[in-house]
Amino acid sequence: MLNDLKISTPEMDLIEKLDEREEFGPLEDGYIYWFPSGQGAVCPWELRTIADELDKRNDTWHKQVMADLAEINALYNEAGMENEK
């Protein structure tokens, strides 16, 4: 019976609700964003939870972008060129 018990937190419930409403989605840059729909007022803990969730969902992509930029900068350095920042 304990195996059927679902542990839930307000944060988990919030993210589940936003996922059900399909409020997370990518833009052209490949990162995941939050698209609120009829949310009304949002309290600070909800915003922190959403920000933490976006960081988690974007972590792998962000690491890839940073690795790609480091590789590009290394190529510029090898060629003796200055890369504009």
Secondary structure per residue as TSV (DSSP state, phi and psi in degrees):
chain	resnum	aa	ss	phi	psi
A	1	M	-	360.0	-37.2
A	2	L	G	-66.6	-27.4
A	3	N	G	-65.8	-24.6
A	4	D	G	-85.5	-6.8
A	5	L	-	-72.5	125.4
A	6	K	-	-97.8	119.8
A	7	I	-	-84.6	132.3
A	8	S	-	-141.2	148.2
A	9	T	-	-123.7	162.2
A	10	P	H	-57.0	-35.8
A	11	E	H	-65.5	-44.7
A	12	M	H	-62.7	-40.9
A	13	D	H	-63.5	-40.2
A	14	L	H	-62.7	-49.1
A	15	I	H	-63.5	-39.9
A	16	E	H	-61.0	-42.9
A	17	K	H	-63.2	-43.9
A	18	L	H	-66.6	-37.9
A	19	D	H	-63.6	-43.4
A	20	E	H	-60.6	-35.6
A	21	R	T	-86.8	4.1
A	22	E	T	53.4	47.9
A	23	E	-	-91.4	-4.5
A	24	F	E	-103.6	134.2
A	25	G	E	-165.0	161.2
A	26	P	E	-85.6	156.8
A	27	L	-	-112.8	-175.3
A	28	E	T	-59.8	-25.4
A	29	D	T	-81.7	-1.7
A	30	G	S	91.3	-13.1
A	31	Y	-	-81.1	152.6
A	32	I	E	-88.5	136.2
A	33	Y	E	-124.8	165.1
A	34	W	E	-102.7	126.7
A	35	F	-	-113.9	90.1
A	36	P	-	-65.9	139.1
A	37	S	-	-125.9	111.7
A	38	G	S	56.1	35.1
A	39	Q	-	-69.3	-35.0
A	40	G	-	74.3	-147.1
A	41	A	-	-73.1	142.7
A	42	V	-	-126.0	128.0
A	43	C	-	-86.1	163.9
A	44	P	H	-57.3	-40.8
A	45	W	H	-66.0	-31.4
A	46	E	H	-68.4	-42.1
A	47	L	H	-63.1	-41.8
A	48	R	H	-63.3	-41.4
A	49	T	H	-62.4	-43.9
A	50	I	H	-65.5	-42.8
A	51	A	H	-61.7	-43.6
A	52	D	H	-62.3	-39.8
A	53	E	H	-66.7	-41.1
A	54	L	H	-62.8	-42.2
A	55	D	H	-58.7	-43.3
A	56	K	H	-64.8	-45.1
A	57	R	H	-69.6	-28.7
A	58	N	H	-92.8	-5.2
A	59	D	H	-56.3	-52.1
A	60	T	H	-62.9	-45.0
A	61	W	H	-63.4	-43.6
A	62	H	H	-62.0	-41.4
A	63	K	H	-61.8	-39.0
A	64	Q	H	-66.2	-43.4
A	65	V	H	-60.8	-45.8
A	66	M	H	-63.8	-39.3
A	67	A	H	-64.8	-42.2
A	68	D	H	-63.4	-41.7
A	69	L	H	-66.2	-38.4
A	70	A	H	-63.4	-39.9
A	71	E	H	-64.9	-42.1
A	72	I	H	-63.2	-44.1
A	73	N	H	-62.4	-38.8
A	74	A	H	-63.2	-40.3
A	75	L	H	-63.9	-42.1
A	76	Y	H	-60.6	-44.5
A	77	N	H	-63.7	-42.3
A	78	E	H	-61.8	-35.4
A	79	A	T	-83.7	-1.3
A	80	G	T	72.7	21.0
A	81	M	-	-103.4	155.6
A	82	E	-	-99.6	127.7
A	83	N	-	-90.5	125.7
A	84	E	-	-68.7	138.0
A	85	K	-	-107.1	360.0
